Amino acid sequence: MSSLRHQKVRELLKRAIGEILRRELSMTETGLVTVNDVGVSADLHSASIFVGVLGSPAQKKRAVEVLDAERGRLQYLLGQAITLKYTPHIRFLVDDSIEKGNRVLDILDELEHSGDKP
């Protein structure tokens, strides 16, 4: 079970990195990049940022490339935006759970509509 401190740090990182990504990434180039969740290590020295990308397949690919290439600069900006003893070492992981959820809803709609037909 995570402590109250971990929860606060996770929320702080989630808000701060979300704002940085909104400000620094071009939506036309990378699509809409959202921060779905943040995982923080027990010592608060590293964080996994789970991002979702809404856009075309080319935009999704470009978003991953940009996040990997700009990780150091984004980590620096994060350090400027938050006040912690250590700025966590961040890594970005693509989280496609929203897309999977939407696909499940589409399948359920299809099943519902196909059940209406005799």
C-alpha positions as CSV (number, residue, x, y, z in Angstrom):
1,M,0.0,0.0,0.0
2,S,1.4,3.4,-1.0
3,S,1.9,6.0,1.6
4,L,0.2,9.4,1.6
5,R,3.5,11.0,0.6
6,H,3.8,8.7,-2.5
7,Q,0.2,9.5,-3.5
8,K,0.9,13.3,-3.2
9,V,4.1,13.0,-5.2
10,R,2.4,10.9,-7.9
11,E,-0.4,13.5,-8.2
12,L,2.1,16.4,-8.2
13,L,4.1,14.7,-11.0
14,K,1.0,13.8,-13.0
15,R,-0.2,17.4,-13.0
16,A,3.2,19.0,-13.6
17,I,4.2,16.6,-16.5
18,G,0.7,16.9,-18.0
19,E,1.1,20.7,-18.1
20,I,4.6,20.4,-19.5
21,L,3.5,18.0,-22.3
22,R,0.5,20.2,-23.1
23,R,2.8,23.2,-23.4
24,E,5.8,21.7,-25.1
25,L,4.4,19.2,-27.6
26,S,2.8,20.1,-30.9
27,M,-0.6,18.5,-31.2
28,T,-0.4,18.5,-35.0
29,E,2.8,16.5,-34.9
30,T,2.2,14.1,-32.0
31,G,-1.5,14.0,-31.5
32,L,-3.1,14.6,-28.1
33,V,-0.7,13.2,-25.5
34,T,-2.3,12.7,-22.1
35,V,-0.8,11.5,-18.8
36,N,-2.9,8.5,-17.6
37,D,-0.9,7.6,-14.5
38,V,2.4,8.0,-12.8
39,G,4.2,5.2,-10.9
40,V,6.9,6.3,-8.4
41,S,9.6,4.1,-7.0
42,A,9.8,3.6,-3.2
43,D,12.8,6.0,-2.8
44,L,11.1,8.6,-5.1
45,H,14.2,8.7,-7.4
46,S,12.5,7.3,-10.5
47,A,9.0,7.6,-12.0
48,S,7.2,5.9,-14.8
49,I,4.9,8.2,-16.8
50,F,2.1,6.3,-18.5
51,V,0.9,8.3,-21.5
52,G,-2.0,7.8,-23.9
53,V,-1.8,9.2,-27.4
54,L,-4.9,10.1,-29.4
55,G,-4.3,10.6,-33.0
56,S,-3.3,8.9,-36.3
57,P,-0.9,6.0,-36.3
58,A,1.8,8.3,-37.6
59,Q,1.2,10.8,-34.8
60,K,1.4,8.0,-32.2
61,K,4.7,6.8,-33.6
62,R,6.0,10.4,-33.7
63,A,4.8,11.0,-30.1
64,V,6.9,8.0,-28.9
65,E,9.9,9.2,-30.8
66,V,9.6,12.8,-29.4
67,L,9.1,11.6,-25.8
68,D,12.1,9.4,-26.0
69,A,14.3,12.1,-27.7
70,E,13.1,14.9,-25.4
71,R,13.1,12.9,-22.1
72,G,16.1,14.8,-20.6
73,R,14.7,18.2,-21.5
74,L,11.3,17.3,-20.2
75,Q,12.9,16.0,-16.9
76,Y,14.7,19.3,-16.6
77,L,11.5,21.2,-17.1
78,L,9.8,19.0,-14.5
79,G,12.6,19.8,-12.0
80,Q,11.9,23.5,-12.6
81,A,8.2,23.1,-12.1
82,I,8.2,21.1,-8.9
83,T,9.9,21.4,-5.5
84,L,11.3,18.0,-4.4
85,K,14.6,17.1,-2.8
86,Y,15.4,15.0,-6.0
87,T,13.8,15.3,-9.4
88,P,12.8,11.7,-10.3
89,H,14.4,10.1,-13.3
90,I,11.5,9.7,-15.6
91,R,10.7,7.3,-18.4
92,F,7.7,7.3,-20.6
93,L,5.5,4.2,-21.3
94,V,2.7,4.2,-23.8
95,D,-0.6,3.2,-22.1
96,D,-3.2,2.1,-24.7
97,S,-5.9,1.1,-22.1
98,I,-8.2,3.9,-23.3
99,E,-8.1,2.6,-26.8
100,K,-8.8,-1.0,-25.6
101,G,-11.7,0.2,-23.5
102,N,-13.1,2.1,-26.5
103,R,-12.8,-1.1,-28.6
104,V,-14.6,-3.1,-26.0
105,L,-17.4,-0.5,-26.0
106,D,-17.6,-0.7,-29.8
107,I,-17.9,-4.4,-29.7
108,L,-20.6,-4.3,-27.1
109,D,-22.5,-1.8,-29.3
110,E,-22.2,-4.0,-32.3
111,L,-23.5,-7.0,-30.3
112,E,-26.4,-5.0,-29.0
113,H,-27.3,-3.8,-32.5
114,S,-26.9,-7.2,-34.1
115,G,-29.2,-8.6,-31.4
116,D,-32.0,-6.2,-32.5
117,K,-32.2,-7.7,-35.9
118,P,-34.4,-10.8,-36.5
